[in-house]
Amino acid sequence: MQLSPQQIVSELDKYIVGQHAAKKAVAVALRNRWRRSQVADPLRHEITPKNILLIGPTGVGKTEIARRLAKLCDAPFIKVEATKFTEVGYVGKDVDSIIRDLIEVAIKNNRENARKSNMDKAKILAEERILDVLLPPARLGTDVVADTADNPTRDKFRNMLQAGKFEDREIEVDVAVMHTQAILMGPPGLEDLTNQIQSMFETASAENKKKKRKLRVADALKAFTNEEASKLVNEDDIRSVSIKSVEQNGIVFIDEIDKVAIRNTNGGADVSRSGVQRDLLPLVEGTTVSTKYGFIKTDHILFIASGAFHLTSPSDLLPELQGRLPIRVELSSLTVEDFAKILTSTDVCLTQQYMALLATENVNIKFTADGVKKMAEIAFNVNEKTENIGARRLYTIMEKLLEDVSFSPLDFPKVTVNAKFVENKLGEIAKSEDLSRYIL
């Protein structure tokens, strides 16, 4: 069932505080995909995604919005840094590798989903393999007599196996050998050739290599179930579904795009930066990329770019690239209230994470309202005085605050994190600009 824009924003609110304008923009973009699928051809093909440019300082939720959006609609998603790519001829990666990596993500996800859907059938096949070891077929002279489906002894053993009666018995079985995958590194611009050579190595190493091992029945059953589930996966179907998924639902998040924006063209690094923009342009406009799984069209992939734009502005990007990022949203810096909400109000908030982590050591932590407010104020003040790294500052503060508790949990069976506790631990550091610059 497709979510409405309001429902999408509501789901994003569970993980990201504030930034309503950005959530609204991505919600509309996602809903437009469903709307496009309802339009009849040939008009449907002409409707392309309206790509988004998120503008704002680091740590305010730009990446998290894109990542949660992709998870929400179960779409292939990849995050890349624009600074990793350079114009062909300079050191760096080829921009087409973005799409190659995206299809790899889709293949992996779809293969795993297919394996999970086959688990029930795979377990039945695995049980039969275990029974073949526990109860070898009878022999009549030199001939093997096959078991019949209604063999009462086999049925009895099957019931015992399913009841867990054989779990700790050791048996000798043939299991597939797991090979360490070699990663080939090729020069920039030759990713296609590198991928083809890697595929040849993978195919050669995967051919029917098995090894005899002694395993507990429970472990052998698990290994056989995984093997059989993998055998039931139709790779041709996975490939076609993944290509369609990437072309119609793929999301590419390009971070640090402001780092390749230039104010002038004096040569040197600026030439390389403008080259990155020129190489990204056909990808964002719509082109066909060759991958080892086939050709992939990028016309309907949603591109979300982001940058802080401290030293440059969006107008410093190439005009053609600006035109392909028509929706611009500015994200605001986080306030003290935002920090407090991040600490306590989201579904996987930091306070819950630390409470769960330290509960494993029987440490009972309680965060009071004034303690949370004090942490939020320190995070905000340190961001104002030093580099503004947004919500990431809270990680540093929480780690420093609970440093002693994490190091010696047995000495702290019960901890109440109130304003006094925070002040005692972080007060002096927060007041000194030099100390906070190095420690927080």
N, C-alpha and C positions, 0 to 999 in steps of 0.2 A: 504494500500500500504506500502511495506517495504522500509525503508530508506536505502540509501547506507551509508557506513562508513563516507564518506565525509559530507553527509547531517546530520548525527548524530552529528558529531563534530561541524558542523555549528550551530545546534540547541543548543548544550551545551554551545557554545561560547556566547549565548545570556544571560546566567546566571552566568557563571564561567569565570573568567579572567585567561589567561595563562594555564599552566599545559597541554600542547598539547600532551605530551607522554601518560599521564593518559587517556585523552579523546580518543586518538587513540586506546589504548588497550581495553577500554570498548566498543568502537564502533565496533571493530572487533569481540569481544565476542558476541555482540548483533546480528550482521550480520550473524555470524556463526550459530545462532539458526535458522534463516530463511533458510540458506544453508542446514542445517541438515534436515529440514522438507521436502526439495526437493529430498533427497536421498531415494532410495527404501529400504524397509526391505529385509533381516535382518541387513544390514550394518548400517541403520539409528540408530538402537538400540545400536550399539556398539560405536557410536560417542558421547562422553561425553563432557560437557563444560570444557574449560580450565580456571580454577579459577584464580583469580587475587589477588596479594598482593600489596597494595598501601603503600609506605613508605614515610613519610614526617611529618614535625611538625604540631601541631594543627592549625586549622584556615586557611589552604591553599586550602581547597575545596574537601577533600577526601569524606566526607559524602555527600556533595552537588552533586558531580558527580554521585554517586550511586543513590541518590534520584531522581535526574532529569532524569537519564537514565530509571528508572522504570516508571516514569510518562510518558516519551516519548513513551514507547512501551505498556503502560497501563498494566503493569505486577504487580502481587502481590509482595509487597516489605515490608521488615521488617528490622529494625536496632536493633542490640543487642550489649551489652558490654560484652566482654569476661570475665571481672572480676565479673560479676553477677553469673557466673556458677562455680560450684566446683564439684570435684569428689564425687560420691554418698557416703554418710557416713560423709561428711563434710557439714557445713552449706552452703546452696546455692540452686539455681534452677537446675533442670534436663535439660540437653541440648535438649532433645526431645521437650521441651516446645517451642523451636524456631519454629518448624514445626507446632505445634498446634496453635501458635499465627499467623503464616503465613496463615493457612487455614481460621482462623477467619477473617483476613483482606480480603481475597478473597471472602468469603461468604458475608461479609458486603457490599463490593463493587458491587458484582454481583446482590445482592438483591436490592440495591439502583438503579442500572441501570435498572433492570427489573421493578421496581416500576415506574421509570420515563417513560419507554416505554409504560406503561399501563395507563398513566395519562389521555389521551383523552377518553378512554373507561370508566375509573373510574369516570370521571366528568359527563358523561351521566348517569351512574348508580346513582351517588350522586344526580343529578338533579331530578331523578325519586323519590328518597327517600324524598327529600324536597317537591315535589309536593304531595306526599302521605300525608304529614303533613298539607300543605296549603289547600289541596282539598281532604278531607277524602272521601273514597268510599261511594256511596249512600247506604241506607238500605231499604229493602223491607220487612217490618215486622221485624222478628228476623234475617233475612239473609242479608249478605253483598253482594251487587251487584258489581262485579268487573268492573273497568273502561276498556273501550275498547281502542284500540290503536288510533282510529280515533275520540276520544271524543273531540268535538270542544272547550269545556270549558277548558279542560286540556291543549289543544294546545295553547289556549290564555294565560293561566297562565305560560306555559313553555316559551313562547315568552317574557312575562313580566319579568320572572325570569332571562332569558338570557340578557335582556336589563338592568338589575340592579334595577328594580322597587321595589323589595322586600328586598333590602340589609339590611335596618335598622329595619325591622320588627322582633320582638322577637317571637320565637317559642320554644315549649318544645319538645326535641328530646332525643332519647336513644343514648348515645355515649359510646364507649369502654373506660373502666377505664384503665388509665396508671399506671402500677405497678412499684414501685422502685425496680430495680433488686438487689437482695442480692448477694454479692460477697463472696464466701466461700474461706477461706484460709486453705490449707492443708499442711501437712509436705512434705519436699522434697522427691521425689521419688514416691509419691502417687498422682500425678497430674491426672492420668486416673480416679481414684476413685472419686476425688474431682469434676472433670468435669461431671461425671455421676450423682452425687448427685445434682449438680447445675442444670443439665438438667431436672431432676425430679421436682425440685422446680419451674423452669420456665414453664414447661408444666402444672403443677397443677394450677399456678396462672394465666395462660393465657386463661383458659377455659371459654369462653362466659360470661365474667363479664362486664355488662353494667350498666350505671347509667343515670337517667333522669336529664337533665339540660336545663335551659333556655338560648338560644343563639340567637344572631342576625343571620339572614338568611345567610349573607356573611360568618360568622364564622362557622356555621353549614355545609355549602357547602364545606368549606375547610376541616373540620374534616371528613365529609363523603367521600370526594374524596380520602383522605389519607387512610381511612379504606378500601375502595373498591379497591384501587391500591394494598394494601397489600394482600387482599384476592385473587387477580388475579395472584399473584406470585406463581409459582409452585416450592415448596421447594425441591422436588426430582431433578428437572432439575437444580436448583441452586447448589445443592450439587455436582452433577456429573460434571457440567461445572467448578465449583471451584476447585475440585480435579484435573481435567485435567489441568486447568490453573496453579495451583501451581506446579504440576509435570513437566510441559513442559516450563513454562515461569517464575516461581518464582525466586526472587532475594533476597538473604540474605546477609546483610552487617554486618560483625563482626568487631566492633571497639575495640580498645585497646588490640589487640592480643599480642602486645609486653609486656603487663603487665603479661601475663601468660607464657612468654618465660623465661627459667632459664639457668644460667651458670653452676650450679652444683646441686647436689641432696643431700643436707645435712639434709633433713627432714623438719618438720615444714610446713611453708607456701609453700615451694618448692614442697612438695609432692602433695599438693592440686593443685598447678599450673600445674604440669605435668599431674595430673589427669584430669584437664579441657581439655588439649590437647588430651589426650587419648579418652575422651568422645566425643570430637568434630570430631575426626578422622573418625569413621564410618559414621557420618552424611555427611561429606564432600566427603568421598569415594563413598557413595551410600548405603543406607539401607532402611528398611521399618519401618515407624513410625505409631503407632496406635493412631488414634484420634477419637473423638466422631462422626465424619462424615465418618469414614472409614479408611482404610490403605492407606498411602501415601508413594510413593517411592521418594527418594531424589537424584536418579542417575543423573537427568538432571536439577536440580536446580543450578543456578549460584551463587557461593559463592564469595563475594568480602571481603577480610580481610584488615584491615589497622592498622597502628601503627606508633608512632614517632621513636621508637627504639633508644632512647637516651642512655640508659644504657645497652641495649642488642642489638643483631643483628639478622636478620632473620635466621642465621645459628644456633641460640640457640633454635629454635623451634625443635620439634621432627622431625627426618629425614622423617618419613612417612607423616607428616603433610606438611612439606616443599614440598614434591613431589606432593601433592595435590593442591599446590598453585604455579603452574609452571611459571605463568607470573608475573614478579616483575617489578614495575614501581616506580621510585623515583620522588617525587614531590618537586619542588624547593620552597625556602622561597620567600615571596612576596617582591618586590622592591617598591620604591617610585612611579614609573610609574604605577605599578600594583594597588597600593592603589588608585591612582587618577582615574584609569579606573573603579575600583569597585564603587567608589563614583558617577561616572557620566555615564559610558558607557553601563552597563548591562540593561536588560529590566525592572528590578524592583530595580533599584539602590537606595542607601540610600537617596540621595538628593531628588529624586522624592517622596520617602515615606514621608519624613519630610515636603516637600512642600504640599503634599496632606493632611497630618494630620493637619497642622496648617492652611490650607486654610479653614477648617471647622469652624475656629474661625475668619475668615476674615483677616488673617495675610498673607501678600504677601512677600514671601521670595525669594531672588535671590542669587544664588551662582556664584561668579565670578571665572575665571580660576585661578587667583593667590590665591584666598581663598581656592579652592580645593587643589591646590598644597601645600599650607601651612599645611592643615590638613593631607595630605598624608605624608609630611615630619615629622610631629610630631608623627604620628602613627608608622612610620618606626623607628624613633629615640628611642621612648619609648620601642618598642619591642626589640631593640638592647640593651638598658641599663637594662631592667628588663626581666621578663619572656616573651618569644616570643609566643603570642597567635594569631598571624596571623591577618586575616581580622576582627576578633571579637573585636580587639582594636578600630576599627572605630566606633562601637556602643557606647563605653564609651566616645570617643571624641565628637561624635555628641550630645549625651545627655548632657554632661558638657557644650558644646559650646552653645546650645540652651536652657539651663536650665531656664534662666530668661524669655525668650520668651514663653516657654511652661507654666511657672508658672503664668505670667501676660500678656496674649496675647493682652489685650485691650491697654496696654502701648506700644505695638510694632506693629502698623498697617502695617508698611513696614520695612523690614530688608534686608540689603545687606551684605552678608557674603563674605567679601574680606580678603586679607592678614592682613590688619590692625585690622579688627574685631577679627580674629582668634588669632592674637598676643596679643591683649589686654585681651582676655578672657583666653587663655591657655598658653601664652608665659612663664610666671613665673613658672607655674606648670611644664611645659615641661623641663625647664632648671634645676630645682632642682630634683635630682635623688630620694631624700627621698619623696618629694611631689608627683612626678609622680608614684612612687611605690605604694602609698596609694590611690591616687585619679584617676589616669589614668591607 
